[in-house]
Amino acid sequence: MYTPLSNHTVVVAVRWLTLAVTALLLIWQQRPVSAWLAMAVLSTLALSMTIVMQTVARWTVRYPALIAIDVLIAAGVVSWSSPWGSPFYPYMIAVLVLPALVSGWRGGVLAGMLFSSLVATLQYMVSGMPIVDPQASWDQLVVVYAMPTLLGAAMPSIVHGLQRAFARPKPQPSPLVLPPLHNLSELFRDSLPDRRRVSGGASGQSATSVAPRIEELRIALYTPLVDEDTLMAQLTLLADRFEQHALIATRVVVLGRPQPVQSVHLPLVRRVVIEALLNVEQHAQAQSVSLMVRFDQRSVTIMVQDDGQGLPATGIQRAGLHSLRALMYRCSEVGGRLEVFDNVSSGVAVRLILPLVAQDVL
């Protein structure tokens, strides 16, 4: 089993790779010192983003307009260095990755169109050059105006292909080595529960101990979050913690324009997502998890989907889902709805629907 590269790794790796290609083009074109100063500025920016990549991604999900700053910087450098033969064009690829991961192909297309528009506007305002150079060939026009949008549309597929191509092997648990059986009676005496500890006529079933890795994951997910003011901040941090501890590729998908969620609902959403992720790690045998958030006009839908083995024949009555069954009643009390069902292809989906307005009842 293999775990795909995380989104943060892809964003940082592509940025440094495009900077390396840009440096080679600067050497090949024998650009002056001023071009290398611009290269130093971009490298400093890339280094800063590498250090605080998770924070940048979290703020970008919360405020997508921040992506325009990165696009503006890239367009400014390209316009300054003559867009018809700029060595900084490879850096344009780097600024399309993050919007494509945050908003899918739509985000990539919008970022590409914004880049082309800014390049045309800046070169006309700063240097007075025509938006379309009469001496430019058709391939130069395609590179300047059409290629950014086309790359932005294809960027989600390119990123997912890179994640699968450079997936790292998922560590397998070491086999359990049992000690030799010297005295069978002592083994059963030590393993059976003491009946004096069973309370008031219980059936005598011993509680199974939770595996250490599951307990570590539970502690990590339930650790108080530093930034708890928005729904997307909570979900992004939970996805990061789950991916780091469970070694299962996890991505957050946002549909619609993010809107404020009632503060009384945030603890409930966090509890549902945590229990769903714990069940994925404990029962699903999944290789990837998708955490989808969809904002409608009057409600928000949070769905946790995996590509694992799906529900058993008993459905949600499985013992491992008792926490989610209990949360169904809590969700109904606040006007929401919690559903657990099999995916069409494979795996299990846990869907939570909550009203954005207090008086809405689903």
VOGU-3710 file (C-alpha; in Angstrom, 3 decimals, decimal comma):
1> mytplsnhtv> 0,000/0,000/0,000  1,192/3,503/-0,860  0,374/6,932/0,542  0,239/9,803/-2,008  2,212/12,965/-1,399  0,410/15,581/0,658  -0,866/18,785/-0,956  1,585/20,874/1,060  4,510/18,837/-0,274  3,340/19,264/-3,864
11> vvavrwltla> 2,929/23,049/-3,528  6,410/23,507/-2,056  8,131/21,057/-4,418  6,636/22,596/-7,570  7,585/26,091/-6,431  11,237/25,189/-5,907  11,359/23,147/-9,108  10,091/26,066/-11,189  12,615/28,368/-9,512  15,393/25,964/-10,500
21> vtallliwqq> 14,182/26,003/-14,121  14,013/29,810/-13,996  17,631/29,974/-12,798  18,730/27,833/-15,733  16,881/30,130/-18,149  18,538/33,179/-16,590  21,949/31,618/-17,227  21,032/30,553/-20,767  19,634/33,999/-21,696  22,560/35,786/-19,961
31> rpvsawlama> 20,248/38,121/-18,071  21,692/41,096/-16,137  22,163/41,357/-12,377  18,746/42,962/-11,911  17,078/39,750/-13,093  19,022/37,792/-10,490  17,825/40,231/-7,825  14,248/39,428/-8,835  15,184/35,756/-8,625  16,468/36,322/-5,078
41> vlstlalsmt> 13,178/37,984/-4,106  11,163/35,047/-5,454  13,449/32,572/-3,667  12,982/34,437/-0,382  9,227/34,353/-0,870  9,358/30,616/-1,628  11,464/29,984/1,480  8,986/31,886/3,639  6,060/29,916/2,208  7,923/26,646/2,784
51> ivmqtvarwt> 8,371/27,448/6,465  4,735/28,461/7,078  3,047/26,428/4,330  0,316/24,974/6,561  -0,608/28,423/7,860  -0,648/29,834/4,325  -2,894/27,005/3,113  -5,271/27,496/6,052  -5,603/31,232/5,422  -5,996/30,656/1,686
61> vrypaliaid> -8,908/28,295/2,293  -10,484/30,887/4,562  -9,771/33,885/2,309  -9,334/32,742/-1,333  -8,657/36,337/-2,427  -5,179/36,036/-0,884  -4,198/33,910/-3,881  -4,346/37,091/-5,985  -1,285/38,429/-4,139  0,846/35,503/-5,285
71> vliaagvvsw> -0,498/35,803/-8,832  0,177/39,570/-8,830  3,806/39,062/-7,796  4,372/36,506/-10,565  2,663/38,695/-13,175  4,691/41,707/-12,066  8,014/39,900/-12,448  7,032/38,519/-15,861  5,896/41,943/-17,104  9,044/43,625/-15,813
81> sspwgspfyp> 11,302/41,123/-17,610  9,570/41,454/-21,011  6,677/38,988/-21,225  7,434/37,876/-24,818  10,573/36,054/-23,723  10,598/36,169/-19,934  12,687/33,525/-18,105  10,271/33,794/-15,179  7,391/32,104/-16,992  8,034/28,712/-15,323
91> ymiavlvlpa> 7,290/30,405/-11,993  3,767/30,995/-13,315  3,158/27,239/-12,985  3,930/27,413/-9,269  1,320/30,076/-8,544  -1,412/27,966/-10,224  -0,969/24,928/-7,964  -2,437/26,343/-4,746  -5,647/27,789/-6,273  -6,182/24,526/-8,179
101> lvsgwrggvl> -5,897/22,535/-4,939  -8,160/24,895/-3,006  -10,949/25,355/-5,584  -10,348/22,663/-8,209  -10,147/23,385/-11,921  -12,291/26,500/-11,493  -9,707/28,003/-9,172  -6,927/27,132/-11,613  -8,787/28,692/-14,541  -9,525/31,891/-12,614
111> agmlfsslva> -5,912/32,177/-11,463  -4,668/31,654/-15,030  -7,036/34,261/-16,439  -6,033/36,700/-13,693  -2,348/36,127/-14,468  -2,787/36,804/-18,197  -4,909/39,896/-17,532  -2,393/41,307/-15,069  0,514/40,718/-17,452  -1,274/42,582/-20,260
121> tlqymvsgmp> -2,339/45,428/-17,971  1,038/45,868/-16,279  3,077/45,881/-19,469  0,797/48,535/-20,929  0,769/50,725/-17,785  4,446/50,462/-16,874  6,319/50,361/-20,177  3,670/51,467/-22,633  4,157/48,305/-24,665  1,172/47,153/-26,742
131> ivdpqaswdq> -0,923/44,405/-25,238  -0,317/42,385/-28,403  3,168/42,840/-29,842  2,968/43,041/-33,674  6,315/41,250/-33,916  5,295/38,415/-31,587  4,716/35,029/-33,177  1,571/32,994/-32,575  3,339/30,629/-30,171  4,431/33,580/-28,014
141> lvvvyamptl> 0,847/34,841/-27,891  -0,355/31,384/-26,827  2,250/31,209/-24,057  1,425/34,678/-22,732  -2,378/34,641/-22,899  -3,750/31,113/-23,372  -1,272/28,801/-21,647  -1,882/30,054/-18,054  -5,618/29,374/-18,308  -5,137/25,965/-19,942
151> lgaampsivh> -2,577/24,941/-17,324  -4,863/26,139/-14,536  -7,697/23,958/-15,843  -5,437/20,896/-16,043  -3,550/21,565/-12,802  -5,764/19,414/-10,470  -5,244/16,369/-12,713  -1,511/17,094/-12,979  -1,155/17,398/-9,196  -3,064/14,178/-8,512
161> glqrafarpk> -0,904/12,397/-11,081  2,255/13,634/-9,347  0,902/12,553/-5,979  0,310/9,018/-7,240  3,598/8,862/-9,168  5,701/9,839/-6,137  3,601/8,059/-3,515  5,593/6,759/-0,580  5,168/3,211/0,737  2,808/2,973/3,670
171> pqpsplvlpp> 4,543/1,293/6,617  3,045/-2,058/7,504  2,531/-2,991/11,142  5,070/-5,429/12,479  3,756/-8,976/12,907  2,622/-9,971/16,362  5,013/-12,475/17,916  3,370/-14,667/20,561  5,417/-16,193/23,372  5,596/-19,999/23,609
181> lhnlselfrd> 2,826/-21,661/25,591  4,461/-23,294/28,613  1,403/-23,519/30,820  -1,963/-23,329/29,119  -3,873/-22,941/32,387  -1,798/-19,919/33,387  -2,390/-18,312/29,988  -6,159/-18,580/30,329  -6,051/-17,472/33,944  -4,163/-14,307/33,024
191> slpdrrrvsg> -6,277/-13,495/29,953  -9,758/-14,073/31,328  -11,390/-11,139/33,160  -11,847/-11,242/36,893  -15,565/-11,817/37,475  -15,430/-9,742/40,637  -14,831/-6,686/38,426  -17,967/-7,288/36,400  -20,700/-5,018/37,692  -24,237/-6,080/38,626
201> gasgqsatsv> -25,030/-9,201/36,569  -23,352/-8,081/33,350  -22,883/-10,614/30,594  -19,211/-11,069/31,460  -17,808/-9,768/28,157  -14,353/-8,283/28,608  -13,782/-4,839/27,118  -11,304/-5,042/24,264  -8,342/-2,725/24,628  -7,891/-0,105/21,959
211> aprieelria> -4,721/-0,466/19,873  -2,008/2,032/20,851  -1,972/3,695/17,432  -5,732/4,281/17,588  -5,384/5,780/21,048  -2,553/8,038/19,861  -4,682/9,173/16,929  -7,639/9,845/19,233  -5,469/11,982/21,517  -4,062/13,903/18,542
221> lytplvdedt> -7,483/14,637/17,073  -9,061/15,632/20,373  -6,139/17,883/21,361  -7,517/21,463/21,589  -7,050/23,394/18,376  -5,121/26,645/18,357  -7,440/28,322/15,838  -11,068/27,427/16,565  -12,866/30,490/15,241  -13,963/29,105/11,863
231> lmaqltllad> -15,208/25,805/10,516  -12,603/25,571/7,747  -9,745/26,240/10,170  -10,879/23,341/12,363  -11,411/20,908/9,496  -8,077/21,733/7,863  -6,174/21,140/11,102  -8,035/17,878/11,748  -7,232/16,669/8,230  -3,547/17,532/8,701
241> rfeqhaliat> -3,345/15,742/12,042  -5,126/12,670/10,690  -2,829/12,448/7,667  0,306/12,808/9,792  -0,684/10,189/12,380  -2,640/7,690/10,271  -0,451/7,990/7,131  -3,596/8,082/4,987  -3,792/10,691/2,232  -6,416/13,247/3,273
251> rvvvlgrpqp> -7,704/16,189/1,275  -10,200/18,934/2,049  -12,573/19,997/-0,736  -14,668/23,168/-0,445  -17,718/23,763/-2,624  -19,490/27,096/-2,584  -18,544/30,284/-0,833  -17,573/29,686/2,834  -20,038/31,236/5,269  -20,031/31,632/9,056
261> vqsvhlplvr> -21,337/28,620/10,970  -23,140/28,958/14,282  -20,610/28,741/17,107  -22,783/26,242/18,997  -22,454/23,847/16,042  -18,636/23,879/15,835  -18,026/21,394/18,702  -20,620/19,042/17,214  -19,055/19,216/13,747  -15,629/18,547/15,200
271> rvvieallnv> -16,904/15,547/17,183  -18,610/14,020/14,135  -15,546/14,475/11,918  -13,211/13,026/14,569  -15,370/9,942/15,114  -15,664/9,430/11,359  -11,878/9,647/10,933  -11,282/7,259/13,836  -13,603/4,725/12,226  -11,717/5,077/8,942
281> eqhaqaqsvs> -8,410/4,260/10,611  -9,821/1,463/12,764  -12,139/-0,357/10,344  -12,028/0,912/6,748  -8,527/-0,188/5,583  -8,614/2,865/3,310  -5,830/4,451/1,301  -7,324/7,948/1,025  -9,930/10,118/2,713  -11,833/13,081/1,314
291> lmvrfdqrsv> -13,327/15,708/3,611  -15,864/17,681/1,573  -17,559/20,876/2,773  -20,419/22,319/0,716  -21,973/25,684/1,519  -25,510/26,291/0,279  -27,693/29,315/0,818  -29,197/28,080/4,085  -27,185/25,007/5,110  -23,704/23,514/5,233
301> timvqddgqg> -22,877/19,886/4,431  -19,786/18,138/5,796  -18,998/14,727/4,312  -16,158/12,359/5,239  -15,582/9,731/2,534  -13,042/6,915/2,322  -12,132/4,328/-0,301  -12,061/1,395/2,101  -14,025/-1,828/2,364  -17,420/-0,267/3,130
311> lpatgiqrag> -20,055/-1,170/5,698  -20,565/-4,791/6,771  -23,785/-6,706/6,205  -25,108/-5,397/9,531  -24,758/-1,813/8,302  -24,471/0,927/10,885  -25,233/-1,541/13,663  -21,543/-2,488/13,669  -20,023/-2,091/17,110  -17,428/0,422/15,901
321> lhslralmyr> -20,121/2,908/14,839  -21,892/3,286/18,165  -20,437/6,796/18,639  -21,867/7,973/15,327  -25,243/6,411/16,168  -25,311/8,399/19,402  -24,367/11,591/17,543  -27,345/11,178/15,204  -29,718/12,080/18,030  -27,594/15,071/19,020
331> csevggrlev> -27,594/16,362/15,433  -31,367/16,057/15,187  -31,735/18,097/18,397  -30,016/21,108/16,778  -31,971/20,866/13,529  -29,395/18,880/11,581  -29,126/15,417/10,084  -26,347/12,813/10,265  -26,251/9,920/7,778  -23,869/6,975/7,338
341> fdnvssgvav> -24,008/4,991/4,099  -21,920/3,112/1,533  -20,339/5,009/-1,340  -21,366/4,118/-4,871  -17,839/2,969/-5,771  -16,261/1,868/-2,478  -15,902/2,902/1,122  -18,200/4,658/3,577  -19,563/8,205/3,627  -20,521/10,092/6,791
351> rlilplvaqd> -22,654/13,111/5,906  -23,624/15,883/8,322  -26,081/18,617/7,295  -26,555/21,641/9,552  -28,550/24,850/9,102  -26,645/28,100/8,786  -29,517/30,031/10,385  -30,816/29,154/13,836  -34,469/28,894/12,819  -33,826/26,466/9,948
361> vl> -34,831/22,880/10,711  -34,006/20,181/8,196
//
